[in-house]
Amino acid sequence: MPLSNYKFTDYFTNEVLKKRSYLKKEWCIQIIENPILVEEQEHNRYRFWGRVKEFDNKIFRVVTLKDKKTIHNAFPDRRYKDAD
């Protein structure tokens, strides 16, 4: 799905992208569209986990608002454990 189908909170744009300059919006969208796991979170948010091959194959967590199209946060999730 194209980048234009997604929105980004001010927090994501002004804080997350500045703090994690390596992060790419395309990775976040890729994770939302092909997640390993999705969970509903408190405060009307959703968590998506996915692997980013271009970033040493690490697992990232992406947090969206309840519409699942507005990205609020994203980061490498060192605590995620594969269920294998």
VENUR-V871644 format. One record per residue. N is the residue number from 0. RES is the residue in three letters. D_CENTER is the distance of its C-alpha to the mean C-alpha in Angstrom with 2 decimals. Layout:
# VENUR-V871644
<<N RES D_CENTER> <N RES D_CENTER>>
This chain:
# VENUR-V871644
<<0 MET 14.70> <1 PRO 15.35> <2 LEU 13.37> <3 SER 15.97> <4 ASN 14.82> <5 TYR 11.76> <6 LYS 12.23> <7 PHE 10.88> <8 THR 12.39> <9 ASP 14.99> <10 TYR 13.40> <11 PHE 10.30> <12 THR 12.96> <13 ASN 15.65> <14 GLU 14.33> <15 VAL 10.92> <16 LEU 11.81> <17 LYS 15.30> <18 LYS 14.65> <19 ARG 12.41> <20 SER 14.30> <21 TYR 13.29> <22 LEU 9.68> <23 LYS 9.70> <24 LYS 8.45> <25 GLU 9.61> <26 TRP 7.44> <27 CYS 4.25> <28 ILE 7.09> <29 GLN 8.53> <30 ILE 6.19> <31 ILE 6.64> <32 GLU 10.17> <33 ASN 10.97> <34 PRO 9.46> <35 ILE 11.64> <36 LEU 11.42> <37 VAL 10.60> <38 GLU 12.19> <39 GLU 13.46> <40 GLN 13.30> <41 GLU 16.14> <42 HIS 16.54> <43 ASN 15.41> <44 ARG 11.67> <45 TYR 9.58> <46 ARG 7.40> <47 PHE 6.05> <48 TRP 6.97> <49 GLY 7.95> <50 ARG 10.26> <51 VAL 10.43> <52 LYS 14.17> <53 GLU 14.66> <54 PHE 13.56> <55 ASP 16.21> <56 ASN 14.58> <57 LYS 12.46> <58 ILE 9.92> <59 PHE 6.43> <60 ARG 4.85> <61 VAL 1.95> <62 VAL 5.26> <63 THR 7.27> <64 LEU 11.01> <65 LYS 13.42> <66 ASP 13.66> <67 LYS 10.30> <68 LYS 10.53> <69 THR 10.11> <70 ILE 6.87> <71 HIS 7.99> <72 ASN 6.25> <73 ALA 4.29> <74 PHE 6.94> <75 PRO 9.02> <76 ASP 10.13> <77 ARG 13.86> <78 ARG 14.89> <79 TYR 13.41> <80 LYS 16.55> <81 ASP 17.15> <82 ALA 19.58> <83 ASP 22.18>>
